[in-house]
Amino acid sequence: MVKNLLKSADTNFQGKDANEDFQFYFHQHWVRLIWPFVKNLIYSAFIITVGYITFITVGIEDALTRRILLLVFGLLFLITNIELISRFYRYFLYVIVITDKKVHRIKKTLLTFDDHQSMDLWMLQDINKCQHGVIQNLFQFGSLILEAQDTVLRLHFVPSIPKKYAMFMRLRERARSTLSQTARTISNNYLEEEKKERPVASTPSRKEVLYWTHAGH
């Protein structure tokens, strides 16, 4: 039941056209979360260390000063953890959705940011795969750069990038083939309608042929 609900939420995303068929989606690679987590550990350890030195090692006699400092340290610790939670939310609200016709890059925050960029698969001229450094090659992530005329869509921290690159190439060719077939169908239908509307010359009967033959003599 939960799996079906998740699948429904993924396939019926905001901005999806009724004629599009969902293919797959992905978030950025989990390595994207390492630095925010490490930064939170560093800040938290620093706040706890300074607080320990201030209240335990040095000691403050004045009760009001102790309360003010305790409030300051508590607020700093809270802000640090709120930033980490916000970073996790941004990670899960940044999603790339691929249908049989388009690539959708959806970037959101809880309140302040909502960006949706789409690109037609059949218009893609170049699909470039970039992996730089030992870390990216070891964990199989990198960047995909999608170019279509004057538009460039950059997808960073793409997980399992060799597989995603192959899927993009295959879907692009399929989209182009479908577009070509649709164009041929429309052209054939137009020609058929034109033939139906075109007046057909009547064939003279045998009597008319004989009449005009004798008339000529």
C-alpha positions in Angstrom: 0.0 0.0 0.0 2.8 2.4 1.0 4.7 1.5 -2.2 1.7 2.2 -4.4 1.2 5.6 -2.7 4.9 6.5 -3.2 4.7 5.5 -6.8 1.5 7.6 -7.3 3.2 10.6 -5.8 6.3 10.2 -8.0 4.4 9.7 -11.3 1.9 12.5 -10.8 4.2 15.3 -10.1 3.3 19.0 -10.5 3.6 20.2 -14.1 3.3 16.8 -15.7 1.4 16.8 -19.0 -1.4 14.3 -19.4 0.2 12.8 -22.5 3.5 12.1 -20.8 4.4 8.6 -19.6 6.6 8.5 -16.5 9.9 6.6 -17.0 12.1 7.1 -13.9 13.3 9.7 -11.4 16.3 10.3 -9.2 17.7 12.5 -6.4 21.3 13.7 -6.2 23.9 11.3 -5.0 24.0 10.8 -1.2 27.6 12.1 -1.1 26.0 15.5 -1.4 24.9 15.2 2.2 28.4 14.4 3.6 29.6 18.0 3.9 26.5 19.4 5.7 26.6 16.5 8.1 30.3 17.0 8.8 29.9 20.8 9.2 27.1 20.2 11.7 29.3 17.9 13.7 32.1 20.5 13.7 29.8 23.4 14.8 28.1 21.3 17.4 31.4 20.1 18.9 32.7 23.6 18.9 29.6 24.9 20.8 29.7 22.1 23.3 33.5 22.6 23.9 33.2 26.3 24.4 30.2 25.8 26.7 32.1 23.2 28.7 35.1 25.5 29.1 32.9 28.5 30.0 30.6 26.8 32.6 32.7 24.0 34.0 36.4 24.9 33.6 36.3 28.6 34.1 33.0 28.9 36.0 30.8 31.9 36.1 29.5 33.1 39.5 26.8 35.6 38.3 23.5 33.8 37.7 22.2 36.2 35.2 25.3 36.0 33.1 25.2 32.2 33.2 21.6 32.2 32.0 22.3 34.6 29.1 25.3 32.6 28.0 23.3 29.4 28.3 20.6 30.9 26.1 23.1 32.0 23.5 24.8 28.6 23.3 21.4 26.9 23.1 20.3 29.2 20.3 23.5 28.6 18.3 23.1 24.8 18.8 19.4 25.0 17.6 20.3 27.1 14.6 23.0 24.7 13.6 20.7 21.7 13.7 17.9 23.6 11.9 20.3 24.3 9.1 21.1 20.6 8.8 17.4 19.7 8.8 16.8 22.3 6.1 19.6 20.9 4.0 18.1 17.4 4.2 14.7 18.8 3.1 16.3 20.5 0.1 18.0 17.3 -0.8 14.8 15.4 -1.0 12.9 18.2 -2.7 15.4 18.4 -5.5 14.3 15.7 -8.0 14.9 15.0 -11.6 11.9 13.3 -13.4 12.2 11.8 -16.8 9.1 11.0 -18.9 8.9 9.6 -22.5 8.9 13.2 -23.8 10.6 15.6 -21.3 13.2 16.0 -18.6 12.0 17.9 -15.6 14.3 19.4 -13.0 12.3 20.3 -9.9 14.0 22.3 -7.1 12.0 23.4 -4.0 12.5 24.6 -0.5 9.9 24.5 2.3 8.6 28.1 1.7 10.8 30.4 -0.3 11.9 28.6 -3.5 10.0 26.7 -6.3 11.8 26.2 -9.6 10.7 23.9 -12.4 12.7 23.6 -15.6 11.7 21.3 -18.5 13.4 20.3 -21.7 12.0 18.2 -24.6 14.0 15.0 -25.1 13.7 15.1 -28.9 15.3 18.5 -28.9 18.5 17.4 -27.1 21.5 17.9 -29.4 24.2 16.9 -27.0 24.3 14.8 -23.8 27.7 15.2 -22.1 28.8 13.0 -19.1 31.4 14.5 -16.8 33.3 12.6 -14.0 36.3 14.3 -12.6 38.5 12.9 -9.8 38.9 9.6 -8.0 35.9 10.2 -5.7 33.4 10.6 -8.6 34.7 7.6 -10.5 34.8 5.5 -7.3 31.2 6.3 -6.2 29.9 6.4 -9.8 28.4 9.9 -9.8 29.1 13.1 -11.8 27.4 15.7 -14.0 25.1 15.4 -17.1 25.0 18.5 -19.3 22.0 18.5 -21.6 22.2 21.0 -24.6 19.2 21.9 -26.8 19.7 24.9 -29.1 20.3 27.9 -26.8 19.3 26.1 -23.6 21.6 24.2 -21.3 20.4 22.1 -18.4 23.1 21.0 -15.9 22.4 18.1 -13.6 25.0 17.7 -10.9 25.7 14.8 -8.5 23.9 12.3 -10.7 24.0 8.8 -9.1 24.9 5.7 -11.2 25.9 8.1 -14.0 26.9 5.6 -16.7 23.5 3.9 -16.4 21.6 7.2 -16.4 23.6 8.4 -19.4 22.6 5.3 -21.4 19.0 5.7 -20.4 19.0 9.4 -21.5 20.5 8.4 -24.9 17.9 5.6 -25.4 15.0 7.8 -24.4 16.1 10.6 -26.7 16.3 8.3 -29.7 12.9 6.9 -28.8 11.4 10.4 -28.6 12.8 11.4 -31.9 11.5 8.2 -33.5 8.0 8.8 -32.0 8.0 12.4 -33.3 9.0 11.2 -36.8 6.3 8.6 -36.9 3.7 11.2 -35.7 4.8 13.6 -38.4 4.5 11.0 -41.1 1.0 10.0 -39.8 -0.1 13.6 -39.8 1.3 14.1 -43.3 -0.4 10.9 -44.6 -3.7 11.9 -43.1 -3.5 15.4 -44.7 -2.8 13.8 -48.1 -5.8 11.5 -47.7 -8.1 14.4 -46.8 -6.8 16.4 -49.7 -7.5 13.5 -52.1 -11.0 13.2 -50.8 -11.7 16.9 -51.2 -10.2 17.1 -54.7 -12.9 16.8 -57.5 -12.7 13.7 -59.6 -13.0 14.1 -63.4 -16.0 12.2 -64.8 -15.3 9.5 -67.4 -17.4 9.9 -70.7 -19.9 7.2 -71.5 -19.8 5.1 -74.7 -22.8 7.0 -76.2 -21.0 10.3 -75.6 -17.9 9.0 -77.3 -19.9 7.8 -80.4 -21.7 11.1 -80.5 -18.6 13.2 -80.5 -17.0 10.8 -83.0 -19.9 11.2 -85.5 -20.0 14.9 -84.8 -16.4 15.2 -85.8 -17.1 13.6 -89.2 
